[in-house]
Amino acid sequence: RRPFSAFQDHEARSFHEQHIGHVTWWLWNMKLLAMAMAMILMRKEIL
């Protein structure tokens, strides 16, 4: 294996990890948004 191909593999791996981190961050934001919406709806039903 040439050093250049190893470098490419490293680049692809770091990009994949960044992508997973971005997806996790997006899902976490959606979860928080859903919780906020549920709290607002529950508050309206209580009132």
N, C-alpha and C positions, 0 to 999 in steps of 0.2 A: 504493500500500500504506500502511496506517495503522501508526503506531509500535507500537500494541498487538499487531497480528498479527505483526509482526517479533519482538516480545518473546516471544510464544507459540512461534514457531519456535525461538528460542534456548533456551527452556525444554525443548522436546521434544528438541532436539539434545543438550543436556547430559544429559538423562535417558537417551537412547540410549547415549551414551558411558559413563555410569555402568553401564548394564546390560551392555555389552560387557566392561567391566572386571570386573564381578562374575562373569560367565560364565567369563572367563579365569582368575580367581582360583579358582573352583570346580574347573575342569578341572585346574589345577596341583595343588590339594590332592588330587584323586583320583589323579593321577599319582604323587605322593609316597606316598600310601597304598598304591597297587598295588606300588610298589617295596619298601616296607617289608614287605608281605605276602609278596612273592617272596623276600626275604632270609630271612624267618622259615621259609618252607617249605623253602628250600634248606638252611638250617642243620639242620632236622629230618632231611632226607634224608641229609645228611653224617653226622649222628650216628646 
